[in-house]
């Protein structure tokens, strides 16, 4: 069985890799992921805004009470060496590269034009094999148009692509008015890959305390369907390789993602839930299914159920409920 | 030889040499010497080596006694060792200093000389501490300037190695220790030049070593001790000569020649001042000026005070001298004169007696005191001293610099005399601590000192309050070294960085005619003139000032600088002062920004750059009209209703005019009235809480958490509202206990510091708009007048009946706080506990307060926050020392018990003369509740009335102590530095004694008052001074140690996490008839986060198990319950959640993430282990059951 796949121009042993997650902070977990057969490791995002805030906060809290009172001109020691926000992240890329023999994909959420480019370069220099751009941005400004946002996403992506030599992927959110169009424009901007889709902290409401409570919910398989649809719609129509992120919890889920067109399948929630060993199990399930159904390779399966190749493309193009109602009518 | 110039303060100048010339440094922080130890620690932590290529070991000990003990040991074992201290710290070292000297040990230590506490503590400078060690056998070497402090640190170390006489190098606390000046730096080669290998080798050879064993520290008997004590004499005889030789060698190397007694002035002077320390600098300047104006005067600066070389002293004086005025910066009550005076008199008398006197006629010698506690010492005063000395009969004993209208010792002088030369440019800046003014000025001095040929000097005057603190910076620049060791009086440039200061302080008093005045103003150049008080306009017009404004806060906001206007105001200063070409200055500012912030990332650098770039465009010159137009005067300092003492004395001190008060204005013994803080309306909050009564649920948590008692609640009869101001808010009270009453939450608008804790804790949200709560922060200015009137009305409403109040969180807040408007930091985590203590027990409370934050905000003048209730009762408060507080408080208890016992004895013995029922009721009184206590008060009142009618000696004796028949509550209060470190020995002993004292440990887990040095309460993983890389040891479990006695009530509380638990613990602790300890979690600015979130952080501390809540009650045996009761749940979640919220922990992660993770893991394990142990104790067999078994 040939499970190999090409994602972002990298040849991977199989499509199953880790998506952006906190697991990369622990080298022992990263080693376990390698042992479980992950084909690549995606770092969690480096947030430029967080780095800037951290720098501002440190200075603010160290200085705001300094030089005010005769007995205490300062309240903190002042080290000469600070390990700044990106330093630890970049060091972790280096550590992972040294610890495991796997491609490592850096993930970046920038805040400024300069930040996107500089941090992407730093990741490349630290040894990242590819960069995944986490361009998600919550558009709350009533005066900001979708077009403005799309143009910014494309411009950022292009500037990073121009700045680094390693492949660049863009992780999209499902909240573009025209996902197909933004995918095309990113494709034209020479992106090496598109990751579908980002998942976010969703705020919840605490009705007792009347507070908004940010909540991180792990994905479940129901989220896969949204990905499958858009993978299928884009597969074969853009040059960029596609990855599925979100909702893959079993070997069968992975098969669906590949059939829809994903050459890379990112796992996070299931690994956080069951541990790194779940990756092996998922791969084995996928292999078993492929064997049972006499597939010879991933390539054979890749995009087989895309919009271009599936027997009933209209099923992807229509809104689902219409189809179901029609079925009932029969 | 070309010199490297540096711009440093006296502490850094000293530490720089001490660190490079020692191997073992043991310290304990004490103002104003703390920075020396901190510098040494920081340099060692960063791997900086001494001149022998080794990184010195720097150790923080538990007290100064501990530090000198460690130093003594290190010296004995052959290391070069030093320490830094001041004041009480030096006094704690005295026993060891005797030993070190008796053993002829080479040792040079450094003292930032500070006032020893007497009638009051003072952190400021004089020689009372060093004079208290002059008898120990240590040599005393006095430096008078930053350069000299740097130089003498080396001369002292070299001289002690040569002479074997230990040497204390000292300089004036604050005036020199904190003055920033441009000095020539000593290189490592300079240090090695004086500290030759043979000197070090000789010291090493005297080390205790088993390879060549000796014993030291024998006990000697009458047959031997005396002779053996005299055996060292030769070393003392030789010492002055050795010091002079060392000074000569130093001069050979550096070109700076010092002498044991440095004479300066006319070679044929007739009148000479003898002086030590920084005053000598000012005297030199004054001598020059006077001699240039026809006088023939001189000054003799004493460098080596001990051993006092009489022959060198006499030789240093011109033979023409007819009058000598000896100035001492210390006071020895009861002595014939102060020490230096007596030494001079004796020296001259001996010289005369031995026929060695070189003087044509015996000079008249007089002695005076000056400059106690950093009192200003100016050329005008010095001239006043000379003027008096030139009289036919000069005053034999005098003071200078104050007005003594009681014993009339003070000399008059011309307060207007100003001798500063035009070539020196002077600038004064008024800023807030929080706005970064001082930091910016230090930076400006550095730029001018190091980037130009000019000399520069900076001195900074700080506030006595920790919130809304004002700073005044005094800067001088000039082509020659600056000797002016006094504040600038007439400045060429005055910067006022806060508009509101113009309403309170006479800022432009400092402006010289034609000076530049820079104002940070929310009003632009077109409007600002009309917004100025009349007095300010008068200064501007009369002195023809050039007036500039900038809205620095606007620029700061626009450039992302928040409330930091330092860079902006600094840029303005350089732009209009003409000290440097504008572009060049901006380049230097940016370079400094890069240097300061570059290591912490580009973000802050960029923001500062943007601020610099935006500044010039927003700086405007204001056209000054030819005449004063404002009719608005500066408001009165205090209300007309203030007591006379507050008006006469306190008010002047509030506006920095305390220097004008005469001796007669002051209490004779340090006894001050309480309740004066209420008269100082500071108006420091930009925003204050506003109460929406429509949604209030009357939980009273706002009042509970307020650190300044600036938001209060009252329940009162409806008729109380008669005559209420229109805007006064009230609602029906919701509880059953005061049915039909009204309820009000009221803010003290001018006392609130704007910390937001009350708003954060408020649980009452508007259901349709939860962003709006019953308390919201709103701008203060529009509400100020209205709420001032409301608050005054509120205060006059009756207090709740103490006997009727339920003592839970809600009820306690109806009890009047007797601790209000202290100078504590905005959002302080300690003061809510103190306030609660005064609410519960204030009318019968004695407080012994250890030195530290709580003694400073509790008793730092001008105002006093402890106050009284309408009956005139309130906390009686005293601070003795840092180290003796537990014992001090125990003394209260012993005395109160003695009075109580005497009263009972007299009541019993006088039984027949008194009403039998009353006697019985008094003796049998059960004073458990407020009602019981009230009843006893009434009985005692009746008793006192009865006694007044009896004209017997016993009745008179009983009347004096009758009030002690009412239960008194003794509380011993202090921080973790006291309880865990310096005062632990006493605390432990007091806990062991079984007496009824209550100990409140305000645990901020670090030395907060002296600026963030680690204590044994500092948790693992936190960065603190002396633990820069993060403390690797666990926090001491003081609670467990206290529990080990089995007879001590112990509670661990955190009011922000569980206020009801805190209240319960205070009540139980007070009720427990033996010693009680409450360890109170106190969030603190030294933790490094916004104090508005202090309560949230306390909750996380408890949830994660970082700070478990519990009570250990020895009386539980009687109830068949385990003594330990855990009041918080098992640790939940990651302790990292707690730690990562605070800069003290994040600093460790930012330095070394791996180390942080390791410490975090360890800390997590410790939390679990500790909780498991407590669980075990809490579930275990009760001791009573165990005993039965």
Interface residues (C-beta under 8 A of the other chain):
Chain A: X51 X52 X54 X55 X56 X57 X58 X59 X60 X61 X62 X63 X64 X65 X66 X67 X68 X69 X70 X71 X72 X73 X74 X75 X76 X77 X78 X79 X80 X81 X82 X83 X84 X85 X88 X91 X210 X211
Chain B: X31 X32 X34 X35 X38 X41 X42 X45 X46 X123 X174 X178 X432 X433 X434 X436 X437 X438 X439 X442 X460 X462 X463 X466 X469 X471 X560 X562 X563 X564 X597 X599 X600 X601 X602 X603 X604 X607 X765 X767 X770 X825 X856 X1008 X1009 X1010 X1011 X1012 X1023 X1024 X1025 X1027 X1028 X1029 X1085 X1086 X1088 X1089 X1090 X1143 X1144 X1146 X1147 X1149 X1150 X1151 X1152 X1153
